[in-house]
Amino acid sequence: MDPLSAGSVAALVIQVIDFGGKLISKSVEISRSHSGVLIGNSDLKKITEDLKQVSQKLQISLQNESSERPLTADELAERKLGEDCQTVASELLSVLQRLNLTGKQNKWRSFRQALMSVLKETRIADLEKRLDRFRQELVLRLLASLR
């Protein structure tokens, strides 16, 4: 076997072992948890729900202001950011909800949930990054408006 092929086979074996390790560790974590949810996903869900709620409060506040006077350009930008933040938060919560283990918990169901979690890992990370960028921009805008 030439060195390039051997390297490719070795890389594939390492990827399979890594994937299997993630799958087994997540499966064990799910089966040991009382809620049937990964701890990281549970924490992320709580944080996302809180951010969505704060964003909704901002939307309501800006809506009340708009009934009294026209909104400034900064306030319109804050409202748009809040709407986008809520959209991404809803999407992330939807993905996390599908990863919850419902019904009777057993090893096979825990394994299936772990597999789904591993497969959705990239999607969750992407949504989390987008949500974090919206949060940072909202904080920046709100700090600027307080100044």
Protein Blocks (a to p, Z undefined) as FASTA:
>chain_A
ZZklmmmmmmmmmmmmmmmmmmmmmmmmmmmpmnlpafklmmmmmmmmmmmmmmmmmmmm
mmmmmmmpccdfklmmmmmmmmmmmmmmmmmmmmmmmmpcghjddfklmmmmmmmmmmmm
mmmmmmmmmmmmmmmmmmmmmmmmmZZ
